[in-house]
Amino acid sequence: MKAIVLAGGYATRLWPITRNRPKMFLPVGEGTVIDDVFADLEADDRVDEVYVSTNERFADDFHEYIADSEFEKPVVSVEETVDEDEKFGVVGALAQLIDREGIDDDLVVVAGDNLISFDLAEFGDFFQEKGTPCIAAYDVGSKERASSYGLVDLEGDRIVDFQEKPDEPKSTLVSIACYAFPEETLPEFETYLDGENNPDEPGWFIQWLQSREAVHAFTFDGAWFDIGTPESYLEAVAWKLDGENMVADDATVDAELGENVHVMSGATVENSELDRSIVFEDATVVDSSLRESIVDTESYVAGLDLAGALVGAHSEIADRDE
């Protein structure tokens, strides 16, 4: 079995924090967003190759990250784009990678910005049992939130209807960008694209595929985070920290910390109040109050009251009196 980890986005909704780094490398607890995906695929003996689908802009970052990691299976496979305007869609990127790498085996596809509470091996077991294309599905508990995803309607665990981003969702069970395809299904990517169907989101392909053959859904309880916005990133960090704080041993902190605060190596936080916030390496926060905010590497914040703020790397913002 092969695996593809989707890591080709530019994460513009998280700028400036992700302007110069893949969002998959954002710290979440002891690791990064993508580490859990890599760890699950590394531990599954059925998976013999893991292709990391990324863009030319971030290819070197992934090469370096993988080389310095403990993971042996991932290899980088590069899309031929360098910015958001050139992207040709996730389905198009998948079809290109399948052709480029000569994949002719059962295939698991998972988004690298997914943080999920189940082990991907459980999903692999479900896929092997069904022998059909499969997706993972999660109840987001809100119809407003469900309208941003592919909506799944089931009879048992078989999908009887799939609607990509419906205006008026009828339920709250959604697809979470975790898929599995039998070897014989892979040519359908080209068939789908040749029919001038939507090349962007995989959900459109699943909707089309479900109308032609049996597709099953692996549903799960627990947690799932689609890390695409500052809010979802902070929620994922809070889930990992579970109300605790994480402060690097070499950070200097003389401050009042609420819950779910992560202060990284070399950072300085003095005479400040922080809650549900992240301070990256070598950043400085003094005489300030931060709530649900992110201060990137080597930035300086002084004398400010910030809520929901994103402070880019190497920035300096301060009250005039500071």
Contacts in CASP RR format, 6 or more apart in sequence:
PFRMAT RR
TARGET T0000
AUTHOR 0000-0000-0000
METHOD contacts of the structure
MODEL  1
MKAIVLAGGYATRLWPITRNRPKMFLPVGEGTVIDDVFADLEADDRVDEV
YVSTNERFADDFHEYIADSEFEKPVVSVEETVDEDEKFGVVGALAQLIDR
EGIDDDLVVVAGDNLISFDLAEFGDFFQEKGTPCIAAYDVGSKERASSYG
LVDLEGDRIVDFQEKPDEPKSTLVSIACYAFPEETLPEFETYLDGENNPD
EPGWFIQWLQSREAVHAFTFDGAWFDIGTPESYLEAVAWKLDGENMVADD
ATVDAELGENVHVMSGATVENSELDRSIVFEDATVVDSSLRESIVDTESY
VAGLDLAGALVGAHSEIADRDE
1 46 0 8 1.000
1 47 0 8 1.000
1 48 0 8 1.000
1 105 0 8 1.000
1 106 0 8 1.000
1 107 0 8 1.000
1 108 0 8 1.000
2 47 0 8 1.000
2 48 0 8 1.000
2 49 0 8 1.000
2 50 0 8 1.000
2 51 0 8 1.000
2 103 0 8 1.000
2 105 0 8 1.000
2 106 0 8 1.000
2 107 0 8 1.000
2 108 0 8 1.000
3 41 0 8 1.000
3 47 0 8 1.000
3 49 0 8 1.000
3 50 0 8 1.000
3 51 0 8 1.000
3 73 0 8 1.000
3 107 0 8 1.000
3 108 0 8 1.000
3 109 0 8 1.000
3 110 0 8 1.000
4 50 0 8 1.000
4 51 0 8 1.000
4 52 0 8 1.000
4 53 0 8 1.000
4 77 0 8 1.000
4 94 0 8 1.000
4 97 0 8 1.000
4 107 0 8 1.000
4 108 0 8 1.000
4 109 0 8 1.000
4 110 0 8 1.000
5 34 0 8 1.000
5 37 0 8 1.000
5 38 0 8 1.000
5 41 0 8 1.000
5 50 0 8 1.000
5 51 0 8 1.000
5 52 0 8 1.000
5 53 0 8 1.000
5 74 0 8 1.000
5 110 0 8 1.000
5 111 0 8 1.000
5 112 0 8 1.000
6 53 0 8 1.000
6 90 0 8 1.000
6 93 0 8 1.000
6 94 0 8 1.000
6 109 0 8 1.000
6 110 0 8 1.000
6 111 0 8 1.000
6 112 0 8 1.000
6 177 0 8 1.000
7 22 0 8 1.000
7 24 0 8 1.000
7 34 0 8 1.000
7 52 0 8 1.000
7 53 0 8 1.000
7 54 0 8 1.000
7 58 0 8 1.000
7 62 0 8 1.000
7 112 0 8 1.000
7 113 0 8 1.000
8 22 0 8 1.000
8 53 0 8 1.000
8 54 0 8 1.000
8 55 0 8 1.000
8 58 0 8 1.000
8 79 0 8 1.000
8 87 0 8 1.000
8 93 0 8 1.000
9 22 0 8 1.000
9 23 0 8 1.000
9 54 0 8 1.000
9 55 0 8 1.000
9 84 0 8 1.000
9 87 0 8 1.000
10 18 0 8 1.000
10 55 0 8 1.000
10 57 0 8 1.000
10 83 0 8 1.000
10 84 0 8 1.000
10 87 0 8 1.000
11 18 0 8 1.000
11 22 0 8 1.000
11 23 0 8 1.000
11 113 0 8 1.000
11 228 0 8 1.000
12 18 0 8 1.000
12 84 0 8 1.000
13 228 0 8 1.000
13 229 0 8 1.000
13 230 0 8 1.000
14 23 0 8 1.000
14 26 0 8 1.000
14 228 0 8 1.000
14 229 0 8 1.000
14 230 0 8 1.000
14 233 0 8 1.000
14 310 0 8 1.000
15 310 0 8 1.000
16 296 0 8 1.000
16 310 0 8 1.000
16 311 0 8 1.000
16 312 0 8 1.000
16 313 0 8 1.000
16 315 0 8 1.000
17 26 0 8 1.000
17 230 0 8 1.000
17 294 0 8 1.000
17 296 0 8 1.000
17 310 0 8 1.000
17 312 0 8 1.000
18 26 0 8 1.000
19 312 0 8 1.000
20 313 0 8 1.000
21 58 0 8 1.000
21 61 0 8 1.000
22 54 0 8 1.000
22 58 0 8 1.000
22 61 0 8 1.000
22 62 0 8 1.000
23 33 0 8 1.000
23 113 0 8 1.000
23 227 0 8 1.000
23 228 0 8 1.000
23 233 0 8 1.000
24 32 0 8 1.000
24 33 0 8 1.000
24 34 0 8 1.000
24 112 0 8 1.000
24 113 0 8 1.000
25 32 0 8 1.000
25 33 0 8 1.000
25 34 0 8 1.000
25 61 0 8 1.000
25 65 0 8 1.000
26 32 0 8 1.000
26 33 0 8 1.000
26 227 0 8 1.000
26 233 0 8 1.000
27 237 0 8 1.000
27 262 0 8 1.000
27 264 0 8 1.000
27 278 0 8 1.000
28 115 0 8 1.000
28 233 0 8 1.000
28 236 0 8 1.000
28 237 0 8 1.000
28 240 0 8 1.000
29 237 0 8 1.000
29 240 0 8 1.000
29 241 0 8 1.000
29 246 0 8 1.000
29 262 0 8 1.000
30 246 0 8 1.000
33 112 0 8 1.000
33 113 0 8 1.000
33 115 0 8 1.000
33 227 0 8 1.000
33 236 0 8 1.000
34 112 0 8 1.000
34 113 0 8 1.000
36 115 0 8 1.000
36 116 0 8 1.000
37 110 0 8 1.000
37 112 0 8 1.000
37 114 0 8 1.000
37 120 0 8 1.000
38 50 0 8 1.000
38 69 0 8 1.000
38 71 0 8 1.000
38 73 0 8 1.000
38 74 0 8 1.000
39 71 0 8 1.000
40 119 0 8 1.000
40 120 0 8 1.000
40 121 0 8 1.000
41 47 0 8 1.000
41 50 0 8 1.000
41 73 0 8 1.000
41 74 0 8 1.000
41 108 0 8 1.000
41 120 0 8 1.000
42 50 0 8 1.000
42 71 0 8 1.000
42 72 0 8 1.000
42 73 0 8 1.000
43 119 0 8 1.000
43 121 0 8 1.000
44 120 0 8 1.000
44 121 0 8 1.000
44 124 0 8 1.000
46 124 0 8 1.000
46 128 0 8 1.000
47 73 0 8 1.000
47 108 0 8 1.000
48 73 0 8 1.000
49 73 0 8 1.000
49 75 0 8 1.000
50 71 0 8 1.000
50 73 0 8 1.000
50 74 0 8 1.000
50 75 0 8 1.000
51 74 0 8 1.000
51 75 0 8 1.000
51 76 0 8 1.000
51 77 0 8 1.000
51 97 0 8 1.000
51 101 0 8 1.000
51 103 0 8 1.000
52 62 0 8 1.000
52 66 0 8 1.000
52 74 0 8 1.000
52 75 0 8 1.000
52 76 0 8 1.000
52 77 0 8 1.000
53 77 0 8 1.000
53 79 0 8 1.000
53 93 0 8 1.000
53 94 0 8 1.000
53 97 0 8 1.000
54 62 0 8 1.000
54 76 0 8 1.000
54 77 0 8 1.000
54 78 0 8 1.000
54 79 0 8 1.000
55 78 0 8 1.000
55 79 0 8 1.000
55 81 0 8 1.000
55 82 0 8 1.000
55 87 0 8 1.000
56 78 0 8 1.000
56 79 0 8 1.000
56 80 0 8 1.000
56 81 0 8 1.000
56 82 0 8 1.000
57 81 0 8 1.000
57 82 0 8 1.000
57 83 0 8 1.000
59 76 0 8 1.000
59 78 0 8 1.000
62 76 0 8 1.000
63 76 0 8 1.000
66 74 0 8 1.000
66 75 0 8 1.000
66 76 0 8 1.000
77 97 0 8 1.000
77 100 0 8 1.000
77 101 0 8 1.000
79 87 0 8 1.000
79 88 0 8 1.000
79 93 0 8 1.000
79 96 0 8 1.000
79 97 0 8 1.000
81 87 0 8 1.000
81 88 0 8 1.000
87 93 0 8 1.000
88 96 0 8 1.000
88 199 0 8 1.000
89 199 0 8 1.000
89 200 0 8 1.000
89 201 0 8 1.000
90 199 0 8 1.000
90 200 0 8 1.000
90 201 0 8 1.000
90 202 0 8 1.000
91 189 0 8 1.000
91 192 0 8 1.000
91 193 0 8 1.000
91 197 0 8 1.000
91 198 0 8 1.000
91 199 0 8 1.000
91 200 0 8 1.000
91 201 0 8 1.000
91 202 0 8 1.000
91 204 0 8 1.000
91 205 0 8 1.000
92 189 0 8 1.000
92 193 0 8 1.000
92 199 0 8 1.000
94 109 0 8 1.000
94 189 0 8 1.000
94 202 0 8 1.000
95 189 0 8 1.000
95 190 0 8 1.000
95 193 0 8 1.000
97 103 0 8 1.000
98 107 0 8 1.000
98 186 0 8 1.000
98 189 0 8 1.000
99 190 0 8 1.000
103 186 0 8 1.000
104 183 0 8 1.000
104 186 0 8 1.000
105 183 0 8 1.000
106 127 0 8 1.000
106 180 0 8 1.000
106 181 0 8 1.000
106 182 0 8 1.000
106 183 0 8 1.000
107 180 0 8 1.000
107 181 0 8 1.000
107 183 0 8 1.000
107 186 0 8 1.000
108 120 0 8 1.000
108 123 0 8 1.000
108 124 0 8 1.000
108 127 0 8 1.000
108 178 0 8 1.000
108 179 0 8 1.000
108 180 0 8 1.000
109 178 0 8 1.000
109 179 0 8 1.000
109 180 0 8 1.000
109 181 0 8 1.000
109 202 0 8 1.000
110 120 0 8 1.000
110 177 0 8 1.000
110 178 0 8 1.000
110 179 0 8 1.000
111 176 0 8 1.000
111 177 0 8 1.000
111 178 0 8 1.000
111 226 0 8 1.000
113 226 0 8 1.000
113 227 0 8 1.000
113 228 0 8 1.000
114 176 0 8 1.000
114 177 0 8 1.000
114 178 0 8 1.000
114 224 0 8 1.000
114 225 0 8 1.000
114 226 0 8 1.000
114 227 0 8 1.000
115 223 0 8 1.000
115 224 0 8 1.000
115 225 0 8 1.000
115 227 0 8 1.000
115 236 0 8 1.000
115 239 0 8 1.000
116 136 0 8 1.000
116 176 0 8 1.000
116 178 0 8 1.000
116 220 0 8 1.000
116 223 0 8 1.000
116 224 0 8 1.000
116 225 0 8 1.000
117 220 0 8 1.000
117 222 0 8 1.000
117 223 0 8 1.000
117 224 0 8 1.000
118 136 0 8 1.000
118 220 0 8 1.000
118 222 0 8 1.000
120 178 0 8 1.000
122 218 0 8 1.000
122 220 0 8 1.000
123 134 0 8 1.000
123 136 0 8 1.000
123 178 0 8 1.000
123 180 0 8 1.000
123 218 0 8 1.000
124 180 0 8 1.000
126 134 0 8 1.000
126 216 0 8 1.000
126 218 0 8 1.000
127 134 0 8 1.000
127 180 0 8 1.000
127 218 0 8 1.000
130 157 0 8 1.000
130 216 0 8 1.000
131 182 0 8 1.000
132 182 0 8 1.000
132 213 0 8 1.000
132 214 0 8 1.000
132 215 0 8 1.000
132 216 0 8 1.000
133 179 0 8 1.000
133 180 0 8 1.000
133 181 0 8 1.000
133 182 0 8 1.000
133 185 0 8 1.000
133 206 0 8 1.000
133 209 0 8 1.000
133 213 0 8 1.000
133 214 0 8 1.000
133 215 0 8 1.000
133 216 0 8 1.000
134 179 0 8 1.000
134 180 0 8 1.000
134 215 0 8 1.000
134 216 0 8 1.000
134 217 0 8 1.000
134 218 0 8 1.000
135 152 0 8 1.000
135 159 0 8 1.000
135 175 0 8 1.000
135 176 0 8 1.000
135 178 0 8 1.000
135 179 0 8 1.000
135 180 0 8 1.000
135 206 0 8 1.000
135 215 0 8 1.000
135 216 0 8 1.000
135 217 0 8 1.000
135 218 0 8 1.000
136 175 0 8 1.000
136 176 0 8 1.000
136 178 0 8 1.000
136 179 0 8 1.000
136 217 0 8 1.000
136 218 0 8 1.000
136 219 0 8 1.000
136 220 0 8 1.000
137 152 0 8 1.000
137 154 0 8 1.000
137 173 0 8 1.000
137 174 0 8 1.000
137 175 0 8 1.000
137 176 0 8 1.000
137 217 0 8 1.000
137 218 0 8 1.000
137 219 0 8 1.000
137 220 0 8 1.000
138 173 0 8 1.000
138 174 0 8 1.000
138 176 0 8 1.000
138 219 0 8 1.000
138 220 0 8 1.000
138 224 0 8 1.000
139 172 0 8 1.000
139 173 0 8 1.000
139 174 0 8 1.000
139 219 0 8 1.000
140 146 0 8 1.000
140 149 0 8 1.000
140 172 0 8 1.000
140 173 0 8 1.000
140 174 0 8 1.000
141 172 0 8 1.000
142 172 0 8 1.000
143 169 0 8 1.000
143 171 0 8 1.000
143 172 0 8 1.000
145 172 0 8 1.000
146 169 0 8 1.000
146 171 0 8 1.000
146 172 0 8 1.000
146 173 0 8 1.000
146 174 0 8 1.000
147 165 0 8 1.000
147 166 0 8 1.000
147 167 0 8 1.000
147 168 0 8 1.000
147 169 0 8 1.000
148 165 0 8 1.000
149 165 0 8 1.000
149 174 0 8 1.000
149 175 0 8 1.000
149 176 0 8 1.000
149 226 0 8 1.000
150 162 0 8 1.000
150 163 0 8 1.000
150 164 0 8 1.000
150 165 0 8 1.000
150 166 0 8 1.000
150 174 0 8 1.000
150 175 0 8 1.000
150 203 0 8 1.000
150 206 0 8 1.000
150 207 0 8 1.000
151 162 0 8 1.000
151 163 0 8 1.000
151 164 0 8 1.000
151 165 0 8 1.000
151 166 0 8 1.000
151 169 0 8 1.000
151 170 0 8 1.000
151 171 0 8 1.000
151 173 0 8 1.000
151 174 0 8 1.000
151 175 0 8 1.000
152 159 0 8 1.000
152 161 0 8 1.000
152 162 0 8 1.000
152 171 0 8 1.000
152 173 0 8 1.000
152 174 0 8 1.000
152 175 0 8 1.000
152 217 0 8 1.000
153 159 0 8 1.000
153 160 0 8 1.000
153 161 0 8 1.000
153 162 0 8 1.000
153 163 0 8 1.000
153 170 0 8 1.000
153 171 0 8 1.000
153 173 0 8 1.000
154 160 0 8 1.000
154 173 0 8 1.000
154 217 0 8 1.000
154 219 0 8 1.000
157 216 0 8 1.000
157 217 0 8 1.000
157 218 0 8 1.000
157 219 0 8 1.000
158 214 0 8 1.000
158 215 0 8 1.000
158 216 0 8 1.000
158 217 0 8 1.000
159 206 0 8 1.000
159 210 0 8 1.000
159 215 0 8 1.000
159 216 0 8 1.000
159 217 0 8 1.000
161 210 0 8 1.000
162 175 0 8 1.000
162 203 0 8 1.000
162 206 0 8 1.000
162 207 0 8 1.000
162 210 0 8 1.000
162 215 0 8 1.000
163 169 0 8 1.000
163 207 0 8 1.000
164 198 0 8 1.000
164 201 0 8 1.000
164 203 0 8 1.000
164 204 0 8 1.000
164 206 0 8 1.000
164 207 0 8 1.000
165 201 0 8 1.000
173 217 0 8 1.000
173 219 0 8 1.000
175 202 0 8 1.000
175 203 0 8 1.000
175 206 0 8 1.000
175 217 0 8 1.000
176 224 0 8 1.000
176 226 0 8 1.000
177 202 0 8 1.000
177 226 0 8 1.000
178 218 0 8 1.000
179 202 0 8 1.000
179 206 0 8 1.000
185 209 0 8 1.000
185 213 0 8 1.000
188 209 0 8 1.000
188 212 0 8 1.000
189 205 0 8 1.000
192 205 0 8 1.000
192 208 0 8 1.000
192 209 0 8 1.000
193 199 0 8 1.000
197 204 0 8 1.000
197 205 0 8 1.000
197 208 0 8 1.000
198 204 0 8 1.000
206 215 0 8 1.000
209 215 0 8 1.000
223 239 0 8 1.000
225 232 0 8 1.000
225 235 0 8 1.000
225 236 0 8 1.000
225 239 0 8 1.000
226 232 0 8 1.000
227 233 0 8 1.000
227 236 0 8 1.000
230 292 0 8 1.000
230 294 0 8 1.000
230 308 0 8 1.000
230 310 0 8 1.000
231 292 0 8 1.000
233 294 0 8 1.000
234 260 0 8 1.000
234 276 0 8 1.000
234 277 0 8 1.000
234 278 0 8 1.000
234 292 0 8 1.000
234 294 0 8 1.000
237 260 0 8 1.000
237 262 0 8 1.000
237 278 0 8 1.000
238 259 0 8 1.000
238 260 0 8 1.000
238 276 0 8 1.000
241 259 0 8 1.000
241 260 0 8 1.000
241 261 0 8 1.000
241 262 0 8 1.000
243 259 0 8 1.000
243 260 0 8 1.000
244 259 0 8 1.000
244 260 0 8 1.000
245 257 0 8 1.000
245 258 0 8 1.000
245 259 0 8 1.000
245 260 0 8 1.000
245 261 0 8 1.000
245 262 0 8 1.000
245 263 0 8 1.000
246 261 0 8 1.000
246 262 0 8 1.000
246 263 0 8 1.000
247 253 0 8 1.000
247 257 0 8 1.000
247 261 0 8 1.000
247 262 0 8 1.000
247 263 0 8 1.000
248 263 0 8 1.000
248 264 0 8 1.000
248 265 0 8 1.000
248 266 0 8 1.000
248 267 0 8 1.000
249 265 0 8 1.000
250 265 0 8 1.000
250 266 0 8 1.000
251 263 0 8 1.000
251 264 0 8 1.000
251 265 0 8 1.000
251 266 0 8 1.000
251 267 0 8 1.000
251 268 0 8 1.000
251 269 0 8 1.000
251 279 0 8 1.000
252 266 0 8 1.000
252 267 0 8 1.000
252 268 0 8 1.000
252 269 0 8 1.000
252 270 0 8 1.000
253 263 0 8 1.000
253 267 0 8 1.000
253 268 0 8 1.000
253 269 0 8 1.000
253 270 0 8 1.000
254 269 0 8 1.000
254 270 0 8 1.000
254 271 0 8 1.000
255 269 0 8 1.000
255 270 0 8 1.000
255 271 0 8 1.000
255 272 0 8 1.000
255 273 0 8 1.000
255 274 0 8 1.000
255 285 0 8 1.000
256 272 0 8 1.000
256 273 0 8 1.000
256 274 0 8 1.000
257 273 0 8 1.000
257 274 0 8 1.000
257 275 0 8 1.000
258 273 0 8 1.000
258 274 0 8 1.000
258 275 0 8 1.000
258 276 0 8 1.000
259 275 0 8 1.000
259 276 0 8 1.000
260 275 0 8 1.000
260 276 0 8 1.000
261 274 0 8 1.000
261 275 0 8 1.000
261 276 0 8 1.000
261 277 0 8 1.000
261 278 0 8 1.000
261 279 0 8 1.000
262 277 0 8 1.000
262 278 0 8 1.000
262 279 0 8 1.000
263 269 0 8 1.000
263 274 0 8 1.000
263 278 0 8 1.000
263 279 0 8 1.000
264 278 0 8 1.000
264 279 0 8 1.000
264 280 0 8 1.000
264 281 0 8 1.000
264 283 0 8 1.000
265 281 0 8 1.000
265 282 0 8 1.000
266 281 0 8 1.000
266 282 0 8 1.000
267 279 0 8 1.000
267 280 0 8 1.000
267 281 0 8 1.000
267 282 0 8 1.000
267 283 0 8 1.000
267 284 0 8 1.000
267 285 0 8 1.000
268 283 0 8 1.000
268 284 0 8 1.000
268 285 0 8 1.000
268 286 0 8 1.000
269 279 0 8 1.000
269 284 0 8 1.000
269 285 0 8 1.000
269 286 0 8 1.000
270 285 0 8 1.000
270 286 0 8 1.000
270 287 0 8 1.000
271 286 0 8 1.000
271 287 0 8 1.000
272 285 0 8 1.000
272 286 0 8 1.000
272 287 0 8 1.000
272 288 0 8 1.000
272 289 0 8 1.000
272 290 0 8 1.000
273 288 0 8 1.000
273 289 0 8 1.000
273 290 0 8 1.000
274 285 0 8 1.000
274 289 0 8 1.000
274 290 0 8 1.000
274 291 0 8 1.000
275 290 0 8 1.000
275 291 0 8 1.000
275 292 0 8 1.000
276 291 0 8 1.000
276 292 0 8 1.000
277 290 0 8 1.000
277 291 0 8 1.000
277 292 0 8 1.000
277 293 0 8 1.000
277 294 0 8 1.000
277 295 0 8 1.000
278 293 0 8 1.000
278 294 0 8 1.000
278 295 0 8 1.000
279 285 0 8 1.000
279 290 0 8 1.000
279 295 0 8 1.000
280 294 0 8 1.000
280 295 0 8 1.000
280 296 0 8 1.000
280 297 0 8 1.000
280 299 0 8 1.000
280 313 0 8 1.000
281 297 0 8 1.000
281 298 0 8 1.000
282 297 0 8 1.000
282 298 0 8 1.000
283 295 0 8 1.000
283 296 0 8 1.000
283 297 0 8 1.000
283 298 0 8 1.000
283 299 0 8 1.000
283 300 0 8 1.000
283 301 0 8 1.000
283 311 0 8 1.000
284 299 0 8 1.000
284 300 0 8 1.000
284 301 0 8 1.000
284 302 0 8 1.000
285 295 0 8 1.000
285 301 0 8 1.000
285 302 0 8 1.000
286 301 0 8 1.000
286 302 0 8 1.000
286 303 0 8 1.000
286 322 0 8 1.000
287 302 0 8 1.000
287 303 0 8 1.000
287 319 0 8 1.000
287 322 0 8 1.000
288 301 0 8 1.000
288 302 0 8 1.000
288 303 0 8 1.000
288 304 0 8 1.000
288 305 0 8 1.000
288 306 0 8 1.000
289 304 0 8 1.000
289 305 0 8 1.000
289 306 0 8 1.000
290 301 0 8 1.000
290 306 0 8 1.000
290 307 0 8 1.000
290 309 0 8 1.000
291 306 0 8 1.000
291 307 0 8 1.000
291 308 0 8 1.000
292 307 0 8 1.000
292 308 0 8 1.000
293 306 0 8 1.000
293 307 0 8 1.000
293 308 0 8 1.000
293 309 0 8 1.000
293 310 0 8 1.000
293 311 0 8 1.000
294 309 0 8 1.000
294 310 0 8 1.000
294 311 0 8 1.000
295 301 0 8 1.000
295 309 0 8 1.000
295 311 0 8 1.000
295 312 0 8 1.000
296 310 0 8 1.000
296 311 0 8 1.000
296 312 0 8 1.000
296 313 0 8 1.000
296 314 0 8 1.000
296 315 0 8 1.000
297 313 0 8 1.000
297 314 0 8 1.000
298 313 0 8 1.000
298 314 0 8 1.000
299 311 0 8 1.000
299 312 0 8 1.000
299 313 0 8 1.000
299 314 0 8 1.000
299 315 0 8 1.000
299 316 0 8 1.000
299 317 0 8 1.000
300 315 0 8 1.000
300 316 0 8 1.000
300 317 0 8 1.000
300 318 0 8 1.000
301 311 0 8 1.000
301 317 0 8 1.000
301 318 0 8 1.000
302 317 0 8 1.000
302 318 0 8 1.000
302 319 0 8 1.000
302 322 0 8 1.000
303 318 0 8 1.000
303 319 0 8 1.000
303 321 0 8 1.000
303 322 0 8 1.000
304 317 0 8 1.000
304 318 0 8 1.000
304 319 0 8 1.000
311 317 0 8 1.000
END
